[in-house]
Every structure is written in structure tokens, then in C-alpha cells.
């Protein structure tokens, strides 16, 4: 039985290797076809601008940090809303890529990275579109902050400082995909021969 297995494997090894190599080449070609994605990174540093003086209570840094943390979380969540992303596309004078809310939110990601820091990433297959939408976001955030300062608690107001933008490029690495497909094809063919022949 053991000799039969080795004989079968040795006789089919060239075919297994050729088939695995062909599948790996196909995977490599498909990986190269995946479009490049451009990511525009920008950040907003949020800080408390002013607070109403209170003769009965002396505020310390804890309250300023807590208020800033809450406002930063609000800003990060607001930027990630589909209707706000649509406003950014409109401000950039660019057609919205999709009307599916879930897919639209994949183009703009907003994360509260620290109590006073919001990181925003705009992704698109076109560098110009990604940069224009990022600029659109920078146009709609200041009015939002001003509106919150006006309509919110009168004792507290915030300001934001823009850092960035910086444009990077994301590309799928074809070699790891090719290697995984080659190994998977090789192992699956060997297992098929061992168990089903």
C-alpha cells in the first residue's frame, strides 16, 4: 500500500506541479488586476476653546478633557454617517459612487484615536476623487463645530485644528496570494490522490 502511494505520487508529481504553477500564475494575474486604492489621511485635533466662569466651582483639567473626549466622539461618529459622506461628495462636486449606505461608509472612515483626536481616511480608486472628497469633508466640519458651539451648552465651546491631508496608495501584494494559491493547489491535489485514487 505504501509503495503504491509513493508510486502514484511520483508518477503524478509533474502534473501536480504544473497544475499548481498554472493556478498560481492565474492568481498572480488576478491580483495584479485588483485596482490601486488611494487613501487620503487627515486628522482633527479638538480642544476646548472657552468655558463659562463659575464663581461657585473651580474647574480643573479633568472636566475639559471629559468634554473634549465627548465632543471628539460626537465628531467622529458624525463624519462617518452616510448622509454626511454624501454631503462631502456634493461639496466636492463628485458623483456619489453608490447609494448603498453600507458601501458608502467604506469610502470614508472616521476613528476617535484619542480624547481630542479624530483620524479620517477617504478611500477611492481615483486619487483626484479621494482628495476632492477629503477637501469636501474639511469644508463641512467647521460649520458643524460652529453649529454645535452655538446650539450646544453655552458654557462650553470647541475648536478644531486640521492636520494633513496626506495621500497614500494601497496595493494588493500579489506574491503572498500567489504563494498561498500554489501551496493550496499542491496540497489539495496530493490529498485528492491519496484519499480518492
JOKA-V714536 format. One record per backbone hydrogen bond with DSSP energy under -1.0 kcal/mol. CO is the residue of the C=O (numbers start at 1). NH is the residue of the N-H. If there is no record, write none. Layout:
BEGIN
<<CO | NH> <CO | NH>>
END
This chain:
BEGIN
<<1 | 5> <2 | 6> <3 | 7> <4 | 8> <5 | 9> <6 | 10> <7 | 11> <8 | 12> <9 | 13> <12 | 16> <13 | 17> <14 | 18> <15 | 19> <16 | 20> <17 | 21> <18 | 22> <19 | 23> <20 | 24> <21 | 25> <22 | 26> <23 | 27> <24 | 28> <25 | 29> <26 | 30> <27 | 31> <28 | 32> <29 | 33> <37 | 170> <38 | 124> <39 | 168> <40 | 122> <41 | 166> <42 | 120> <43 | 163> <44 | 118> <45 | 161> <47 | 159> <50 | 157> <60 | 64> <61 | 65> <62 | 66> <63 | 67> <64 | 68> <65 | 69> <66 | 70> <67 | 71> <68 | 72> <69 | 73> <70 | 74> <71 | 75> <72 | 76> <73 | 77> <74 | 78> <75 | 79> <76 | 80> <78 | 81> <81 | 85> <82 | 86> <83 | 87> <84 | 88> <85 | 89> <86 | 90> <87 | 91> <88 | 92> <89 | 94> <90 | 93> <100 | 104> <101 | 105> <104 | 107> <107 | 123> <109 | 121> <111 | 113> <111 | 119> <114 | 117> <116 | 46> <117 | 113> <117 | 114> <118 | 44> <119 | 111> <120 | 42> <121 | 109> <122 | 40> <124 | 38> <126 | 130> <127 | 131> <128 | 132> <129 | 133> <130 | 134> <131 | 135> <132 | 136> <133 | 137> <134 | 138> <135 | 139> <136 | 140> <137 | 141> <140 | 144> <141 | 145> <142 | 146> <143 | 147> <144 | 148> <145 | 149> <146 | 150> <147 | 151> <148 | 152> <153 | 156> <155 | 52> <157 | 49> <157 | 50> <159 | 47> <161 | 45> <163 | 43> <166 | 41> <168 | 39> <170 | 37> <174 | 178> <175 | 179> <176 | 180> <177 | 181> <178 | 182> <179 | 183> <180 | 184> <181 | 185> <182 | 186> <183 | 187> <184 | 188> <185 | 189> <186 | 190> <187 | 191> <188 | 192> <189 | 193> <190 | 194> <191 | 195> <192 | 196>>
END
